[in-house]
Amino acid sequence: MFLRQVGVSRGGRPLRLLSVGRAPRAVLVVAGAHANEPTGGSTLLTLAERVVHERPLRSGVSWHFLLCADRTGRACT
């Protein structure tokens, strides 16, 4: 599991990606694409926690979680 910066928002704030696993098949989960979607972040965090703690979810799959795609929106502050 590792966290890295993958870019910056339009407002210059860092965009960070949490990656779990290194399998050839990958799943990308993105939250916070729009400021009016407030439950996306909590849903992503709950899913990420399950992936970390439940080994069968990682079998043959790497997971990548982008908590906030638009850090300048209110939902991501």
PDB file of N, CA, C and O in Angstrom, chain B, residues numbered from 101:
ATOM      1  N   MET B 101       0.855  -1.163   0.000  1.00  0.00           N
ATOM      2  CA  MET B 101       0.000   0.000   0.000  1.00  0.00           C
ATOM      3  C   MET B 101       0.902   1.228   0.000  1.00  0.00           C
ATOM      4  O   MET B 101       1.841   1.316   0.791  1.00  0.00           O
ATOM      5  N   PHE B 102       0.611   2.179  -0.896  1.00  0.00           N
ATOM      6  CA  PHE B 102       1.396   3.399  -0.904  1.00  0.00           C
ATOM      7  C   PHE B 102       0.551   4.574  -1.379  1.00  0.00           C
ATOM      8  O   PHE B 102      -0.417   4.404  -2.121  1.00  0.00           O
ATOM      9  N   LEU B 103       0.933   5.765  -0.940  1.00  0.00           N
ATOM     10  CA  LEU B 103       0.246   7.006  -1.269  1.00  0.00           C
ATOM     11  C   LEU B 103       1.213   7.875  -2.044  1.00  0.00           C
ATOM     12  O   LEU B 103       2.362   8.055  -1.640  1.00  0.00           O
ATOM     13  N   ARG B 104       0.737   8.424  -3.184  1.00  0.00           N
ATOM     14  CA  ARG B 104       1.612   9.280  -3.981  1.00  0.00           C
ATOM     15  C   ARG B 104       0.805  10.408  -4.608  1.00  0.00           C
ATOM     16  O   ARG B 104      -0.404  10.293  -4.805  1.00  0.00           O
ATOM     17  N   GLN B 105       1.484  11.477  -4.911  1.00  0.00           N
ATOM     18  CA  GLN B 105       0.848  12.594  -5.593  1.00  0.00           C
ATOM     19  C   GLN B 105       0.844  12.296  -7.084  1.00  0.00           C
ATOM     20  O   GLN B 105       1.875  11.945  -7.660  1.00  0.00           O
ATOM     21  N   VAL B 106      -0.337  12.440  -7.713  1.00  0.00           N
ATOM     22  CA  VAL B 106      -0.461  12.132  -9.135  1.00  0.00           C
ATOM     23  C   VAL B 106      -0.779  13.370  -9.977  1.00  0.00           C
ATOM     24  O   VAL B 106      -0.941  13.270 -11.193  1.00  0.00           O
ATOM     25  N   GLY B 107      -0.867  14.509  -9.344  1.00  0.00           N
ATOM     26  CA  GLY B 107      -1.149  15.742 -10.079  1.00  0.00           C
ATOM     27  C   GLY B 107      -1.551  16.841  -9.131  1.00  0.00           C
ATOM     28  O   GLY B 107      -1.405  16.722  -7.915  1.00  0.00           O
ATOM     29  N   VAL B 108      -2.062  17.917  -9.706  1.00  0.00           N
ATOM     30  CA  VAL B 108      -2.560  19.040  -8.915  1.00  0.00           C
ATOM     31  C   VAL B 108      -3.912  19.468  -9.472  1.00  0.00           C
ATOM     32  O   VAL B 108      -4.199  19.274 -10.653  1.00  0.00           O
ATOM     33  N   SER B 109      -4.731  20.049  -8.614  1.00  0.00           N
ATOM     34  CA  SER B 109      -6.034  20.547  -9.040  1.00  0.00           C
ATOM     35  C   SER B 109      -5.862  21.854  -9.803  1.00  0.00           C
ATOM     36  O   SER B 109      -4.767  22.411  -9.872  1.00  0.00           O
ATOM     37  N   ARG B 110      -6.947  22.324 -10.365  1.00  0.00           N
ATOM     38  CA  ARG B 110      -6.897  23.614 -11.049  1.00  0.00           C
ATOM     39  C   ARG B 110      -6.460  24.724 -10.116  1.00  0.00           C
ATOM     40  O   ARG B 110      -5.869  25.711 -10.553  1.00  0.00           O
ATOM     41  N   GLY B 111      -6.748  24.569  -8.829  1.00  0.00           N
ATOM     42  CA  GLY B 111      -6.362  25.564  -7.833  1.00  0.00           C
ATOM     43  C   GLY B 111      -4.971  25.341  -7.266  1.00  0.00           C
ATOM     44  O   GLY B 111      -4.549  26.072  -6.369  1.00  0.00           O
ATOM     45  N   GLY B 112      -4.240  24.334  -7.778  1.00  0.00           N
ATOM     46  CA  GLY B 112      -2.874  24.082  -7.334  1.00  0.00           C
ATOM     47  C   GLY B 112      -2.734  23.171  -6.129  1.00  0.00           C
ATOM     48  O   GLY B 112      -1.630  23.028  -5.603  1.00  0.00           O
ATOM     49  N   ARG B 113      -3.823  22.546  -5.671  1.00  0.00           N
ATOM     50  CA  ARG B 113      -3.760  21.643  -4.518  1.00  0.00           C
ATOM     51  C   ARG B 113      -3.389  20.237  -4.989  1.00  0.00           C
ATOM     52  O   ARG B 113      -3.804  19.826  -6.072  1.00  0.00           O
ATOM     53  N   PRO B 114      -2.613  19.491  -4.193  1.00  0.00           N
ATOM     54  CA  PRO B 114      -2.155  18.158  -4.615  1.00  0.00           C
ATOM     55  C   PRO B 114      -3.299  17.144  -4.727  1.00  0.00           C
ATOM     56  O   PRO B 114      -4.229  17.147  -3.920  1.00  0.00           O
ATOM     57  N   LEU B 115      -3.212  16.286  -5.734  1.00  0.00           N
ATOM     58  CA  LEU B 115      -4.132  15.162  -5.893  1.00  0.00           C
ATOM     59  C   LEU B 115      -3.345  13.903  -5.540  1.00  0.00           C
ATOM     60  O   LEU B 115      -2.316  13.614  -6.152  1.00  0.00           O
ATOM     61  N   ARG B 116      -3.828  13.162  -4.558  1.00  0.00           N
ATOM     62  CA  ARG B 116      -3.101  11.992  -4.062  1.00  0.00           C
ATOM     63  C   ARG B 116      -3.862  10.711  -4.368  1.00  0.00           C
ATOM     64  O   ARG B 116      -5.089  10.662  -4.284  1.00  0.00           O
ATOM     65  N   LEU B 117      -3.110   9.681  -4.722  1.00  0.00           N
ATOM     66  CA  LEU B 117      -3.666   8.379  -5.069  1.00  0.00           C
ATOM     67  C   LEU B 117      -3.159   7.344  -4.077  1.00  0.00           C
ATOM     68  O   LEU B 117      -1.954   7.220  -3.861  1.00  0.00           O
ATOM     69  N   LEU B 118      -4.085   6.600  -3.475  1.00  0.00           N
ATOM     70  CA  LEU B 118      -3.740   5.482  -2.594  1.00  0.00           C
ATOM     71  C   LEU B 118      -3.814   4.220  -3.430  1.00  0.00           C
ATOM     72  O   LEU B 118      -4.856   3.929  -4.018  1.00  0.00           O
ATOM     73  N   SER B 119      -2.718   3.459  -3.492  1.00  0.00           N
ATOM     74  CA  SER B 119      -2.675   2.213  -4.249  1.00  0.00           C
ATOM     75  C   SER B 119      -2.491   1.039  -3.309  1.00  0.00           C
ATOM     76  O   SER B 119      -1.675   1.086  -2.388  1.00  0.00           O
ATOM     77  N   VAL B 120      -3.256  -0.016  -3.548  1.00  0.00           N
ATOM     78  CA  VAL B 120      -3.192  -1.231  -2.737  1.00  0.00           C
ATOM     79  C   VAL B 120      -2.994  -2.401  -3.693  1.00  0.00           C
ATOM     80  O   VAL B 120      -3.867  -2.685  -4.513  1.00  0.00           O
ATOM     81  N   GLY B 121      -1.865  -3.076  -3.595  1.00  0.00           N
ATOM     82  CA  GLY B 121      -1.570  -4.217  -4.448  1.00  0.00           C
ATOM     83  C   GLY B 121      -0.838  -3.809  -5.716  1.00  0.00           C
ATOM     84  O   GLY B 121      -0.775  -2.633  -6.075  1.00  0.00           O
ATOM     85  N   ARG B 122      -0.278  -4.836  -6.395  1.00  0.00           N
ATOM     86  CA  ARG B 122       0.468  -4.605  -7.639  1.00  0.00           C
ATOM     87  C   ARG B 122       0.139  -5.675  -8.676  1.00  0.00           C
ATOM     88  O   ARG B 122       1.029  -6.177  -9.363  1.00  0.00           O
ATOM     89  N   ALA B 123      -1.119  -6.013  -8.783  1.00  0.00           N
ATOM     90  CA  ALA B 123      -1.554  -7.045  -9.735  1.00  0.00           C
ATOM     91  C   ALA B 123      -1.722  -6.447 -11.131  1.00  0.00           C
ATOM     92  O   ALA B 123      -1.862  -5.232 -11.273  1.00  0.00           O
ATOM     93  N   PRO B 124      -1.708  -7.293 -12.160  1.00  0.00           N
ATOM     94  CA  PRO B 124      -1.856  -6.802 -13.528  1.00  0.00           C
ATOM     95  C   PRO B 124      -3.225  -6.167 -13.794  1.00  0.00           C
ATOM     96  O   PRO B 124      -3.320  -5.198 -14.547  1.00  0.00           O
ATOM     97  N   ARG B 125      -4.272  -6.699 -13.189  1.00  0.00           N
ATOM     98  CA  ARG B 125      -5.611  -6.103 -13.334  1.00  0.00           C
ATOM     99  C   ARG B 125      -5.760  -4.997 -12.307  1.00  0.00           C
ATOM    100  O   ARG B 125      -5.345  -5.152 -11.158  1.00  0.00           O
ATOM    101  N   ALA B 126      -6.350  -3.880 -12.716  1.00  0.00           N
ATOM    102  CA  ALA B 126      -6.448  -2.737 -11.815  1.00  0.00           C
ATOM    103  C   ALA B 126      -7.860  -2.169 -11.789  1.00  0.00           C
ATOM    104  O   ALA B 126      -8.587  -2.185 -12.783  1.00  0.00           O
ATOM    105  N   VAL B 127      -8.216  -1.665 -10.611  1.00  0.00           N
ATOM    106  CA  VAL B 127      -9.482  -0.971 -10.421  1.00  0.00           C
ATOM    107  C   VAL B 127      -9.148   0.446  -9.954  1.00  0.00           C
ATOM    108  O   VAL B 127      -8.369   0.624  -9.018  1.00  0.00           O
ATOM    109  N   LEU B 128      -9.733   1.448 -10.602  1.00  0.00           N
ATOM    110  CA  LEU B 128      -9.561   2.842 -10.202  1.00  0.00           C
ATOM    111  C   LEU B 128     -10.892   3.342  -9.669  1.00  0.00           C
ATOM    112  O   LEU B 128     -11.914   3.264 -10.351  1.00  0.00           O
ATOM    113  N   VAL B 129     -10.872   3.862  -8.432  1.00  0.00           N
ATOM    114  CA  VAL B 129     -12.071   4.418  -7.807  1.00  0.00           C
ATOM    115  C   VAL B 129     -11.803   5.900  -7.581  1.00  0.00           C
ATOM    116  O   VAL B 129     -10.821   6.268  -6.937  1.00  0.00           O
ATOM    117  N   VAL B 130     -12.681   6.750  -8.114  1.00  0.00           N
ATOM    118  CA  VAL B 130     -12.500   8.203  -8.025  1.00  0.00           C
ATOM    119  C   VAL B 130     -13.690   8.816  -7.300  1.00  0.00           C
ATOM    120  O   VAL B 130     -14.841   8.515  -7.619  1.00  0.00           O
ATOM    121  N   ALA B 131     -13.417   9.662  -6.338  1.00  0.00           N
ATOM    122  CA  ALA B 131     -14.464  10.404  -5.627  1.00  0.00           C
ATOM    123  C   ALA B 131     -14.214  11.895  -5.813  1.00  0.00           C
ATOM    124  O   ALA B 131     -13.132  12.314  -6.223  1.00  0.00           O
ATOM    125  N   GLY B 132     -15.217  12.669  -5.510  1.00  0.00           N
ATOM    126  CA  GLY B 132     -15.055  14.116  -5.546  1.00  0.00           C
ATOM    127  C   GLY B 132     -14.877  14.700  -6.929  1.00  0.00           C
ATOM    128  O   GLY B 132     -14.194  15.711  -7.092  1.00  0.00           O
ATOM    129  N   ALA B 133     -15.483  14.077  -7.929  1.00  0.00           N
ATOM    130  CA  ALA B 133     -15.379  14.630  -9.281  1.00  0.00           C
ATOM    131  C   ALA B 133     -16.155  15.938  -9.399  1.00  0.00           C
ATOM    132  O   ALA B 133     -15.814  16.802 -10.207  1.00  0.00           O
ATOM    133  N   HIS B 134     -17.193  16.074  -8.592  1.00  0.00           N
ATOM    134  CA  HIS B 134     -18.008  17.286  -8.580  1.00  0.00           C
ATOM    135  C   HIS B 134     -18.226  17.727  -7.136  1.00  0.00           C
ATOM    136  O   HIS B 134     -18.354  16.885  -6.247  1.00  0.00           O
ATOM    137  N   ALA B 135     -18.268  18.996  -6.901  1.00  0.00           N
ATOM    138  CA  ALA B 135     -18.420  19.523  -5.539  1.00  0.00           C
ATOM    139  C   ALA B 135     -19.767  19.181  -4.915  1.00  0.00           C
ATOM    140  O   ALA B 135     -19.898  19.236  -3.692  1.00  0.00           O
ATOM    141  N   ASN B 136     -20.764  18.835  -5.709  1.00  0.00           N
ATOM    142  CA  ASN B 136     -22.091  18.538  -5.158  1.00  0.00           C
ATOM    143  C   ASN B 136     -22.314  17.042  -4.926  1.00  0.00           C
ATOM    144  O   ASN B 136     -23.462  16.601  -4.874  1.00  0.00           O
ATOM    145  N   GLU B 137     -21.264  16.265  -4.787  1.00  0.00           N
ATOM    146  CA  GLU B 137     -21.359  14.830  -4.511  1.00  0.00           C
ATOM    147  C   GLU B 137     -20.665  14.522  -3.187  1.00  0.00           C
ATOM    148  O   GLU B 137     -19.589  13.924  -3.181  1.00  0.00           O
ATOM    149  N   PRO B 138     -21.263  14.921  -2.071  1.00  0.00           N
ATOM    150  CA  PRO B 138     -20.580  14.831  -0.775  1.00  0.00           C
ATOM    151  C   PRO B 138     -20.375  13.419  -0.233  1.00  0.00           C
ATOM    152  O   PRO B 138     -19.510  13.234   0.622  1.00  0.00           O
ATOM    153  N   THR B 139     -21.123  12.418  -0.685  1.00  0.00           N
ATOM    154  CA  THR B 139     -20.970  11.077  -0.117  1.00  0.00           C
ATOM    155  C   THR B 139     -19.901  10.246  -0.812  1.00  0.00           C
ATOM    156  O   THR B 139     -19.547   9.171  -0.327  1.00  0.00           O
ATOM    157  N   GLY B 140     -19.386  10.720  -1.928  1.00  0.00           N
ATOM    158  CA  GLY B 140     -18.382   9.955  -2.660  1.00  0.00           C
ATOM    159  C   GLY B 140     -17.121   9.689  -1.853  1.00  0.00           C
ATOM    160  O   GLY B 140     -16.582   8.583  -1.894  1.00  0.00           O
ATOM    161  N   GLY B 141     -16.644  10.687  -1.120  1.00  0.00           N
ATOM    162  CA  GLY B 141     -15.423  10.532  -0.330  1.00  0.00           C
ATOM    163  C   GLY B 141     -15.559   9.503   0.772  1.00  0.00           C
ATOM    164  O   GLY B 141     -14.674   8.668   0.958  1.00  0.00           O
ATOM    165  N   SER B 142     -16.668   9.554   1.508  1.00  0.00           N
ATOM    166  CA  SER B 142     -16.851   8.586   2.591  1.00  0.00           C
ATOM    167  C   SER B 142     -17.045   7.176   2.041  1.00  0.00           C
ATOM    168  O   SER B 142     -16.591   6.206   2.649  1.00  0.00           O
ATOM    169  N   THR B 143     -17.711   7.056   0.903  1.00  0.00           N
ATOM    170  CA  THR B 143     -17.878   5.746   0.274  1.00  0.00           C
ATOM    171  C   THR B 143     -16.528   5.188  -0.165  1.00  0.00           C
ATOM    172  O   THR B 143     -16.239   4.011   0.050  1.00  0.00           O
ATOM    173  N   LEU B 144     -15.702   6.034  -0.781  1.00  0.00           N
ATOM    174  CA  LEU B 144     -14.372   5.603  -1.219  1.00  0.00           C
ATOM    175  C   LEU B 144     -13.528   5.154  -0.027  1.00  0.00           C
ATOM    176  O   LEU B 144     -12.858   4.124  -0.103  1.00  0.00           O
ATOM    177  N   LEU B 145     -13.551   5.909   1.068  1.00  0.00           N
ATOM    178  CA  LEU B 145     -12.756   5.544   2.244  1.00  0.00           C
ATOM    179  C   LEU B 145     -13.220   4.221   2.850  1.00  0.00           C
ATOM    180  O   LEU B 145     -12.394   3.421   3.287  1.00  0.00           O
ATOM    181  N   THR B 146     -14.519   3.986   2.882  1.00  0.00           N
ATOM    182  CA  THR B 146     -15.044   2.719   3.396  1.00  0.00           C
ATOM    183  C   THR B 146     -14.608   1.550   2.516  1.00  0.00           C
ATOM    184  O   THR B 146     -14.203   0.504   3.024  1.00  0.00           O
ATOM    185  N   LEU B 147     -14.689   1.727   1.207  1.00  0.00           N
ATOM    186  CA  LEU B 147     -14.249   0.680   0.284  1.00  0.00           C
ATOM    187  C   LEU B 147     -12.747   0.428   0.421  1.00  0.00           C
ATOM    188  O   LEU B 147     -12.312  -0.724   0.443  1.00  0.00           O
ATOM    189  N   ALA B 148     -11.958   1.492   0.514  1.00  0.00           N
ATOM    190  CA  ALA B 148     -10.501   1.336   0.667  1.00  0.00           C
ATOM    191  C   ALA B 148     -10.173   0.570   1.942  1.00  0.00           C
ATOM    192  O   ALA B 148      -9.286  -0.284   1.943  1.00  0.00           O
ATOM    193  N   GLU B 149     -10.873   0.867   3.014  1.00  0.00           N
ATOM    194  CA  GLU B 149     -10.642   0.156   4.275  1.00  0.00           C
ATOM    195  C   GLU B 149     -10.953  -1.336   4.127  1.00  0.00           C
ATOM    196  O   GLU B 149     -10.212  -2.178   4.634  1.00  0.00           O
ATOM    197  N   ARG B 150     -12.026  -1.658   3.446  1.00  0.00           N
ATOM    198  CA  ARG B 150     -12.370  -3.069   3.218  1.00  0.00           C
ATOM    199  C   ARG B 150     -11.315  -3.763   2.376  1.00  0.00           C
ATOM    200  O   ARG B 150     -10.926  -4.892   2.673  1.00  0.00           O
ATOM    201  N   VAL B 151     -10.847  -3.095   1.325  1.00  0.00           N
ATOM    202  CA  VAL B 151      -9.825  -3.685   0.456  1.00  0.00           C
ATOM    203  C   VAL B 151      -8.550  -3.963   1.243  1.00  0.00           C
ATOM    204  O   VAL B 151      -7.918  -5.002   1.051  1.00  0.00           O
ATOM    205  N   VAL B 152      -8.171  -3.055   2.115  1.00  0.00           N
ATOM    206  CA  VAL B 152      -6.957  -3.236   2.920  1.00  0.00           C
ATOM    207  C   VAL B 152      -7.113  -4.409   3.888  1.00  0.00           C
ATOM    208  O   VAL B 152      -6.171  -5.179   4.077  1.00  0.00           O
ATOM    209  N   HIS B 153      -8.278  -4.553   4.496  1.00  0.00           N
ATOM    210  CA  HIS B 153      -8.468  -5.560   5.543  1.00  0.00           C
ATOM    211  C   HIS B 153      -8.985  -6.912   5.053  1.00  0.00           C
ATOM    212  O   HIS B 153      -8.888  -7.896   5.786  1.00  0.00           O
ATOM    213  N   GLU B 154      -9.532  -6.992   3.839  1.00  0.00           N
ATOM    214  CA  GLU B 154     -10.096  -8.243   3.346  1.00  0.00           C
ATOM    215  C   GLU B 154      -9.281  -8.749   2.149  1.00  0.00           C
ATOM    216  O   GLU B 154      -9.491  -8.327   1.012  1.00  0.00           O
ATOM    217  N   ARG B 155      -8.371  -9.642   2.427  1.00  0.00           N
ATOM    218  CA  ARG B 155      -7.439 -10.157   1.422  1.00  0.00           C
ATOM    219  C   ARG B 155      -8.108 -10.665   0.136  1.00  0.00           C
ATOM    220  O   ARG B 155      -7.574 -10.413  -0.944  1.00  0.00           O
ATOM    221  N   PRO B 156      -9.249 -11.367   0.197  1.00  0.00           N
ATOM    222  CA  PRO B 156      -9.858 -11.850  -1.053  1.00  0.00           C
ATOM    223  C   PRO B 156     -10.189 -10.732  -2.048  1.00  0.00           C
ATOM    224  O   PRO B 156     -10.202 -10.972  -3.255  1.00  0.00           O
ATOM    225  N   LEU B 157     -10.451  -9.544  -1.571  1.00  0.00           N
ATOM    226  CA  LEU B 157     -10.740  -8.425  -2.478  1.00  0.00           C
ATOM    227  C   LEU B 157      -9.509  -8.008  -3.285  1.00  0.00           C
ATOM    228  O   LEU B 157      -9.635  -7.382  -4.338  1.00  0.00           O
ATOM    229  N   ARG B 158      -8.326  -8.355  -2.790  1.00  0.00           N
ATOM    230  CA  ARG B 158      -7.076  -7.992  -3.476  1.00  0.00           C
ATOM    231  C   ARG B 158      -6.539  -9.128  -4.348  1.00  0.00           C
ATOM    232  O   ARG B 158      -5.500  -8.962  -4.987  1.00  0.00           O
ATOM    233  N   SER B 159      -7.202 -10.246  -4.389  1.00  0.00           N
ATOM    234  CA  SER B 159      -6.720 -11.395  -5.131  1.00  0.00           C
ATOM    235  C   SER B 159      -6.691 -11.113  -6.633  1.00  0.00           C
ATOM    236  O   SER B 159      -7.736 -11.043  -7.280  1.00  0.00           O
ATOM    237  N   GLY B 160      -5.498 -10.955  -7.175  1.00  0.00           N
ATOM    238  CA  GLY B 160      -5.330 -10.734  -8.600  1.00  0.00           C
ATOM    239  C   GLY B 160      -5.698  -9.347  -9.088  1.00  0.00           C
ATOM    240  O   GLY B 160      -5.740  -9.108 -10.295  1.00  0.00           O
ATOM    241  N   VAL B 161      -5.968  -8.426  -8.168  1.00  0.00           N
ATOM    242  CA  VAL B 161      -6.405  -7.078  -8.543  1.00  0.00           C
ATOM    243  C   VAL B 161      -5.650  -6.045  -7.711  1.00  0.00           C
ATOM    244  O   VAL B 161      -5.507  -6.198  -6.498  1.00  0.00           O
ATOM    245  N   SER B 162      -5.173  -5.003  -8.365  1.00  0.00           N
ATOM    246  CA  SER B 162      -4.639  -3.862  -7.620  1.00  0.00           C
ATOM    247  C   SER B 162      -5.720  -2.786  -7.605  1.00  0.00           C
ATOM    248  O   SER B 162      -6.456  -2.619  -8.578  1.00  0.00           O
ATOM    249  N   TRP B 163      -5.808  -2.066  -6.507  1.00  0.00           N
ATOM    250  CA  TRP B 163      -6.816  -1.033  -6.321  1.00  0.00           C
ATOM    251  C   TRP B 163      -6.122   0.316  -6.230  1.00  0.00           C
ATOM    252  O   TRP B 163      -5.054   0.444  -5.631  1.00  0.00           O
ATOM    253  N   HIS B 164      -6.749   1.323  -6.838  1.00  0.00           N
ATOM    254  CA  HIS B 164      -6.218   2.690  -6.805  1.00  0.00           C
ATOM    255  C   HIS B 164      -7.366   3.624  -6.446  1.00  0.00           C
ATOM    256  O   HIS B 164      -8.402   3.640  -7.111  1.00  0.00           O
ATOM    257  N   PHE B 165      -7.168   4.397  -5.392  1.00  0.00           N
ATOM    258  CA  PHE B 165      -8.216   5.266  -4.869  1.00  0.00           C
ATOM    259  C   PHE B 165      -7.789   6.726  -4.966  1.00  0.00           C
ATOM    260  O   PHE B 165      -6.791   7.127  -4.367  1.00  0.00           O
ATOM    261  N   LEU B 166      -8.541   7.515  -5.716  1.00  0.00           N
ATOM    262  CA  LEU B 166      -8.322   8.956  -5.814  1.00  0.00           C
ATOM    263  C   LEU B 166      -9.444   9.609  -5.023  1.00  0.00           C
ATOM    264  O   LEU B 166     -10.588   9.654  -5.476  1.00  0.00           O
ATOM    265  N   LEU B 167      -9.111  10.118  -3.834  1.00  0.00           N
ATOM    266  CA  LEU B 167     -10.134  10.631  -2.927  1.00  0.00           C
ATOM    267  C   LEU B 167     -10.849  11.850  -3.484  1.00  0.00           C
ATOM    268  O   LEU B 167     -12.046  12.026  -3.255  1.00  0.00           O
ATOM    269  N   CYS B 168     -10.143  12.674  -4.198  1.00  0.00           N
ATOM    270  CA  CYS B 168     -10.771  13.898  -4.676  1.00  0.00           C
ATOM    271  C   CYS B 168     -10.202  14.305  -6.023  1.00  0.00           C
ATOM    272  O   CYS B 168      -9.016  14.616  -6.137  1.00  0.00           O
ATOM    273  N   ALA B 169     -11.050  14.304  -7.042  1.00  0.00           N
ATOM    274  CA  ALA B 169     -10.592  14.662  -8.389  1.00  0.00           C
ATOM    275  C   ALA B 169     -10.561  16.166  -8.597  1.00  0.00           C
ATOM    276  O   ALA B 169      -9.838  16.656  -9.465  1.00  0.00           O
ATOM    277  N   ASP B 170     -11.345  16.913  -7.804  1.00  0.00           N
ATOM    278  CA  ASP B 170     -11.391  18.373  -7.965  1.00  0.00           C
ATOM    279  C   ASP B 170     -11.260  19.008  -6.587  1.00  0.00           C
ATOM    280  O   ASP B 170     -12.261  19.329  -5.946  1.00  0.00           O
ATOM    281  N   ARG B 171     -10.012  19.189  -6.132  1.00  0.00           N
ATOM    282  CA  ARG B 171      -9.754  19.718  -4.790  1.00  0.00           C
ATOM    283  C   ARG B 171     -10.203  21.150  -4.612  1.00  0.00           C
ATOM    284  O   ARG B 171     -10.194  21.644  -3.485  1.00  0.00           O
ATOM    285  N   THR B 172     -10.592  21.836  -5.659  1.00  0.00           N
ATOM    286  CA  THR B 172     -11.062  23.203  -5.507  1.00  0.00           C
ATOM    287  C   THR B 172     -12.561  23.239  -5.174  1.00  0.00           C
ATOM    288  O   THR B 172     -13.094  24.293  -4.827  1.00  0.00           O
ATOM    289  N   GLY B 173     -13.229  22.101  -5.278  1.00  0.00           N
ATOM    290  CA  GLY B 173     -14.659  22.024  -4.942  1.00  0.00           C
ATOM    291  C   GLY B 173     -14.878  21.915  -3.440  1.00  0.00           C
ATOM    292  O   GLY B 173     -13.984  21.468  -2.721  1.00  0.00           O
ATOM    293  N   ARG B 174     -16.037  22.310  -2.955  1.00  0.00           N
ATOM    294  CA  ARG B 174     -16.321  22.309  -1.518  1.00  0.00           C
ATOM    295  C   ARG B 174     -16.329  20.917  -0.927  1.00  0.00           C
ATOM    296  O   ARG B 174     -15.987  20.766   0.246  1.00  0.00           O
ATOM    297  N   ALA B 175     -16.702  19.887  -1.677  1.00  0.00           N
ATOM    298  CA  ALA B 175     -16.804  18.531  -1.143  1.00  0.00           C
ATOM    299  C   ALA B 175     -15.437  17.949  -0.788  1.00  0.00           C
ATOM    300  O   ALA B 175     -15.371  16.941  -0.084  1.00  0.00           O
ATOM    301  N   CYS B 176     -14.377  18.538  -1.242  1.00  0.00           N
ATOM    302  CA  CYS B 176     -13.047  17.957  -1.072  1.00  0.00           C
ATOM    303  C   CYS B 176     -12.138  18.755  -0.131  1.00  0.00           C
ATOM    304  O   CYS B 176     -10.953  18.441  -0.024  1.00  0.00           O
ATOM    305  N   THR B 177     -12.640  19.730   0.521  1.00  0.00           N
ATOM    306  CA  THR B 177     -11.767  20.575   1.345  1.00  0.00           C
ATOM    307  C   THR B 177     -11.417  19.963   2.661  1.00  0.00           C
ATOM    308  O   THR B 177     -10.690  20.569   3.450  1.00  0.00           O
TER     309      THR B 177
END
